[in-house]
Amino acid sequence: MNKPATSDGFNPNANRAATAPAFLSVANIHGYYGESYIVQDVSFNVHEGEILALLGRNGAGKTSTLRTIARVGTPELKHGEIWLDHQPLHEMKAHEAAAAGIQLVPEDRRIIAGLTVEENLQLAQIAPPKGWGIDRIYELFPRLGERRKQEGVTLSGGEQQMLAIGRALCRDIKVLLLDEPYEGLAPVIVQEIAKTLNLIRDQGITTILVEQNAIAALKIADRAVILDTGSVVFDGAASEVLENEELRQEYLAI
């Protein structure tokens, strides 16, 4: 298990991202909402085609870490580096990170009202670089194809999640960042989304998954990183978390 920084300031995780080969490297990032110190010296690596479960209790800093990687305006990254396939994301704005291959699917899904399913997908392809074609999205999510002319915001919760993921895939994507994709969904829909994420992994796309349903996330993840009060307390195999009840109870309350 990884430990947070000691009282003398030494951080045993400090050079993790710099020393291990990775597709996405997050190195010693510090993120702030105003004066509030939320992301506290977080470091981890993600390898190409891997699913990483980013876990922790409510308020642990999971969503803030995703938002920092996606380079959205808040939290403000005040220190640290983020590298994607040798590109310095930490020097980019959100639109530049998106063009470099980062796609964030936020918890609220951001389906655009007044547009059909197909129009939501088409809008995602207006600006280059383009990713998957719409027909390919419909092959992945047949239900979206059946509802292509239906207004996106009138879909069920599971269908809206499919549309949000499909819209991300319409871009030239390298890393998919998913914030609470299972929230409010029936178990059968959770299983369907999980199956889809495995198919996306088979296409070589890297995924970071933030999810309160930790067991469901761990079952499809290759590796897990656990945050506690903004810092990394575990970085290892997802199977290790599933097998370690003490670890789950201490940091995930399950």
URZIMO-V207023 format. One record per backbone hydrogen bond with DSSP energy under -1.0 kcal/mol. CO is the residue of the C=O (numbers start at 1). NH is the residue of the N-H. If there is no record, write none. Layout:
co = (CO;CO)
nh = (NH;NH)
This chain:
co = (6;10;11;13;15;16;23;24;25;26;27;29;30;31;31;32;33;36;39;42;44;46;46;47;50;51;51;52;53;55;57;60;61;62;63;64;65;66;67;76;79;81;82;82;83;84;87;87;88;89;93;94;95;96;97;98;101;101;103;105;106;108;112;115;116;117;118;119;120;122;123;129;133;134;135;136;137;141;141;142;143;145;147;148;150;151;152;156;157;158;159;160;161;162;163;164;165;168;169;170;171;174;175;176;177;178;180;182;186;187;188;189;190;191;192;193;194;195;196;197;198;200;201;206;207;208;209;210;212;213;214;215;217;222;223;224;225;226;226;228;230;231;234;236;237;238;239;244;245;246;247;248;248;248)
nh = (9;6;14;16;19;20;85;46;83;44;81;42;78;38;39;76;36;33;31;29;26;23;24;50;207;222;223;209;225;227;60;230;65;66;67;68;69;70;72;32;30;27;89;90;25;87;84;89;91;92;97;98;99;100;102;101;174;175;177;179;109;110;115;152;120;121;122;123;124;125;126;172;137;138;139;140;141;144;145;146;147;148;150;118;117;154;155;160;161;162;163;164;165;166;167;168;169;171;132;131;173;206;103;208;105;210;183;185;190;191;192;193;194;195;196;197;198;199;200;201;202;205;204;176;52;178;54;180;214;217;218;219;221;238;53;236;55;233;234;231;40;228;226;224;241;242;243;248;249;250;251;252;253;254)
